[in-house]
Amino acid sequence: MKTFSLVVAGVALLAALFPAPLFAAEKYTLEYKFQPDEKVRWEVIHRATVTTTIQGTTQSAQTKSVSVKVWQVSKVHENGDTDFIHWVESIKMTNKLPNRAEVEYDSQADEQPPAGYEDAARAVGVPLTEVRINRFGKVLDRKQRHIQQGNSDDNPIAIPLPSEPIAIGESWGEPHEITVALQNGRQQKVTTRRRFELKAVEGDIATIGVDCQVLTPIRDPAIEAQLIQRLFAGDVKFDMAKGRLAEQKLDLDQRVLGFSGPASSMHYLMSLEERLLGPHEQLAKNPAKETK
């Protein structure tokens, strides 16, 4: 009996010295939610500056675009899977290349696009991709309806969400394959990983940190130059009540040396901003100029 009392006393002492948390960390459920025939619109602002140095000559190219991205929901299944058509409602672009005047294109104002913008003009107002995702953003089916030059069907469609409730500070990841072109004309798959972390929750808005890493060992700078524009990092705000992305801000600042000879270099600066629009919200008259 005396031994039993000593054991109980010892357990009580340990409990006092190392108390269990008073409250378990609160967990949050992140899921996409849509309605049949719903049209969801986002304003997307993309800026990029690419500076290259080859054989002692440095040149810089700048691009800016402001577009309205649309998900036209066609069906919501009982299990939460959602079918939608992705298309672009409008786009305003500026492009400044070395030793050339700046070129602008506004799909809502210009009847004919300037030279070099024909492909962008053909992609406005038409179905681009037919997609089915589950309620956690996993792509279950994807069909390209309109092929765009320079566009790849391995571009992410939706921010993936954790399949289980998650607490602030916890993270999850998604492997992602990117196809790159080799100098011999062949293609190679490169494995990357997108990492996500629930950083904060305020009301219905969850802030998710995002970054991307290359997992496949890369020793060819020419391949690195094709990958750097995917290595973004930043924050995503997800509206848990509405079940969709509310806004995101991603940035990229990467350099590659030797991509085109020993003395060559490339510096890629990019920013991507996206925000959810109201059902009838219109953009500024000329946001492409205002966001320079």
HUVENWO-V686511 format. One record per backbone hydrogen bond with DSSP energy under -0.5 kcal/mol. CO is the residue of the C=O (numbers start at 1). NH is the residue of the N-H. E is the energy in kcal/mol with one decimal. If there is no record, write none. Layout:
CO;NH;E + CO;NH;E
This chain:
1;5;-2.2 + 2;6;-1.9 + 3;7;-2.1 + 4;8;-2.4 + 5;9;-2.5 + 6;10;-2.3 + 7;11;-2.5 + 8;12;-2.3 + 9;13;-2.2 + 10;14;-2.3 + 11;15;-2.4 + 12;16;-1.9 + 13;17;-2.3 + 14;18;-2.8 + 26;168;-0.6 + 28;30;-0.6 + 28;166;-2.5 + 29;31;-0.6 + 35;38;-1.8 + 38;40;-0.6 + 38;73;-3.1 + 40;71;-2.7 + 41;277;-2.9 + 42;69;-2.7 + 43;275;-1.9 + 44;46;-0.5 + 44;67;-2.5 + 45;273;-2.6 + 46;65;-2.2 + 47;271;-2.3 + 48;63;-2.5 + 49;51;-0.5 + 49;269;-2.7 + 50;52;-0.5 + 50;61;-2.4 + 51;267;-2.8 + 52;59;-2.6 + 53;265;-1.9 + 54;57;-1.8 + 56;58;-0.5 + 57;54;-2.3 + 59;52;-2.7 + 61;50;-2.6 + 62;96;-3.0 + 63;48;-2.4 + 64;94;-2.5 + 65;46;-2.5 + 66;92;-2.1 + 67;44;-2.8 + 67;69;-0.6 + 68;89;-2.6 + 68;90;-0.7 + 69;42;-2.5 + 70;72;-0.6 + 70;87;-2.1 + 71;40;-2.5 + 71;73;-0.9 + 72;85;-2.2 + 73;37;-0.9 + 75;83;-3.0 + 77;80;-1.9 + 81;77;-3.1 + 82;133;-2.2 + 83;74;-2.6 + 83;75;-1.5 + 84;131;-2.8 + 85;72;-2.9 + 85;87;-0.5 + 86;128;-2.6 + 86;129;-1.5 + 87;70;-2.8 + 87;89;-0.5 + 88;125;-3.2 + 90;68;-2.1 + 91;107;-2.7 + 92;66;-2.4 + 93;105;-2.4 + 94;64;-2.2 + 95;97;-0.5 + 95;103;-2.6 + 96;62;-2.6 + 97;100;-1.6 + 103;95;-2.2 + 105;93;-3.0 + 106;109;-1.2 + 106;110;-3.1 + 109;111;-0.6 + 114;117;-2.3 + 117;121;-2.4 + 118;122;-2.1 + 119;123;-0.9 + 120;123;-0.5 + 121;124;-1.3 + 123;88;-0.6 + 123;126;-0.6 + 128;145;-2.8 + 128;146;-1.7 + 129;86;-3.0 + 129;131;-0.6 + 130;143;-2.6 + 131;84;-2.6 + 132;140;-3.0 + 132;141;-1.5 + 133;82;-3.1 + 134;137;-2.0 + 135;32;-3.2 + 136;161;-3.1 + 138;134;-1.9 + 138;140;-0.6 + 141;132;-2.4 + 143;130;-2.9 + 143;145;-0.5 + 146;148;-0.5 + 148;151;-1.8 + 152;155;-1.2 + 166;28;-3.1 + 167;170;-2.1 + 170;198;-2.2 + 172;196;-3.1 + 174;194;-2.7 + 176;192;-3.3 + 178;180;-0.5 + 178;190;-2.9 + 180;188;-2.4 + 182;185;-1.8 + 186;182;-3.3 + 188;180;-2.7 + 190;178;-2.8 + 191;215;-2.5 + 191;216;-1.6 + 192;176;-2.9 + 193;195;-0.6 + 193;213;-2.2 + 194;174;-2.2 + 195;211;-1.7 + 196;172;-2.3 + 197;199;-0.9 + 197;209;-2.9 + 198;169;-3.4 + 200;207;-2.9 + 202;205;-2.2 + 204;206;-0.6 + 204;240;-3.2 + 205;202;-2.6 + 206;208;-0.6 + 206;238;-3.0 + 207;199;-2.6 + 207;200;-1.4 + 208;236;-2.9 + 209;197;-1.8 + 210;234;-2.2 + 211;195;-2.7 + 213;193;-2.7 + 213;215;-0.6 + 219;221;-0.7 + 220;223;-1.0 + 220;224;-1.9 + 221;225;-2.2 + 222;226;-0.6 + 223;226;-0.8 + 223;227;-1.1 + 224;227;-0.6 + 224;228;-1.8 + 227;230;-2.5 + 228;231;-1.4 + 230;232;-1.5 + 232;212;-0.6 + 233;251;-3.1 + 234;210;-2.9 + 235;249;-2.6 + 236;208;-3.6 + 236;238;-0.6 + 237;246;-2.9 + 237;247;-1.7 + 238;206;-2.8 + 238;240;-0.9 + 239;243;-2.2 + 239;244;-1.3 + 243;33;-2.3 + 244;239;-2.5 + 246;276;-3.0 + 247;237;-3.5 + 248;274;-2.2 + 249;235;-1.8 + 250;272;-2.7 + 251;233;-1.9 + 252;270;-2.3 + 254;268;-3.1 + 256;266;-2.4 + 258;261;-0.7 + 261;260;-0.7 + 261;264;-1.6 + 264;258;-3.4 + 265;53;-2.6 + 266;256;-2.5 + 267;51;-2.6 + 267;269;-0.6 + 268;254;-2.2 + 269;49;-2.6 + 270;252;-2.2 + 271;47;-2.4 + 272;250;-2.7 + 273;45;-3.1 + 274;248;-2.3 + 275;43;-2.5 + 278;281;-1.1 + 284;287;-0.8 + 286;289;-1.0 + 286;290;-1.7 + 287;291;-1.8 + 289;292;-1.4
